[in-house]
């Protein structure tokens, strides 16, 4: 689950936007398809790099792909990877109220087979890009997107790794033994009331039973949406930004990606 983020948060995230002074990011809005559905993603590369590079897919939270995911894509590209912010909902589908977000996200939580297929379409598209090293793919996601990348791992998609930021951990389609090919990293707010300790424990049991390589990192005092500046302004209990957890979890991600590739 994610939260409406249009609070001018960019101005509060200066640490993340400094980047490399020599970075020359190439940004492109791209279209791809899942059957007849047209999807609109955001591809970012760094022109300093020559030849194919590993790609990191970024899955949005419950209000769809917006400036938050575009910013994270630019950070990923600045770190030396191709970044593709993917679109689960479809071109032009960008809910703007809590009720609309819940309704749209709920469609995918209720049909995980379709959700996995939609996510697989992003992988298929990424492999068509000349910038992408086709055997070096990872996926990260936030809230709804965090739950999404765990579904990709459970489905046995050909990913090097997945990282979930404050994502839901439960599923109606648990991993079977030997199915999970990706390394799994869960970055979790220890005080998140929407993902309580029992859910974390059940997830760990699922991963152990499946024989998956996984790690759960919990941040003390952090609640839901801890990487989203000003998320507390939504006025929802249990939702708040925590700068320290945000920065630490991003550093954890970069170490994770370096280990994968």
Residue, then its C-alpha position, 0 to 999 in steps of 0.5 A: x500500500x502507498x500514499x498520495x505523495x503530491x506534497x512538494x516532497x522533492x524539496x525535502x529530499x536533497x540528499x537523494x538528488x545530488x547525484x554525480x556532477x558528471x552524470x548525463x542522464x537520458x530520460x525517455x517516456x516509453x510505451x509497451x503492452x500487455x496484450x491489448x493494454x497500453x502501458x507507459x513507463x519511464x526509462x533512464x540511462x546514463x550516457x557515460x556508460x557504453x554497452x548494455x548494462x544491468x536493468x532495475x525495474x521500479x514498480x510504483x506504489x498504489x497511486x501509479x507511476x509519478x514523480x516519485x518513481x521517476x526520481x528513484x529511476x534517475x537515482x538508479x541510473x546515476x548509480x550505473x544501471x539502466x532504470x525502468x519505472x514500470x506501469x502496472x495500471x495502464x497509460x493514463x490510469x493515475x488515481x488521485x484519491x485514497x479511495x481510487x487508489x485502494x480500488x485500483x490496487x485492489x484489482x491486482x491484489x485480487x488477481x495475482x495471476x494477472x498481476x504477475x503477467x502485467x509485471x512480466x510484460x515489463x520484463x519482456x519490454x526491458x529485454x528489447x532495449x539495446x541498453x539492457x543486459x538481458x540476463x541481468x535484471x532486478x526489480x524494486x518496489x514501494x508499498x504496492x510495488x514492494x508487494x508486486x516484486x515479491x510476486x515476481x520472485x514467487x512466480x520464479x521470474x528470471x530476476x537476479x534479485x528483488x527489493x521491497x520497500x515497506x511492501x506487503x508480505x502476504x500472498x494468496x499464491x505462496x512460493x513453492x519449494x525451489x521456485x524462487x530464483x531471485x535473491x530477496x531483500x525486504x526493507x521493512x519498518x519495524x513499527x509498520x502497523x500495516x505489516x505486523x510482526x505476524x506477517x513478517x514471521x509468516x513471510x520468513x517461514x514461506x521463504x525458508x520453506x521455498x528454499x529462497x535466499x532472502x534477507x529482512x532488514x527492519x528499521x526501528x521506529x519506522x512505520x509505513x511509507x518511511x521512504x516517502x517524504x511528507x507521507x504523514x500529511x495524508x493524515x493516515x495513522x501509521x504512515x510517516x516519513x523517516x529520513x534515517x530509515x530512508x537513507x539507510x534503506x537506499x544504501x542497503x539497496x545499492x549494496x544489494x545491487x552491487x552484490x547481484x551484478 
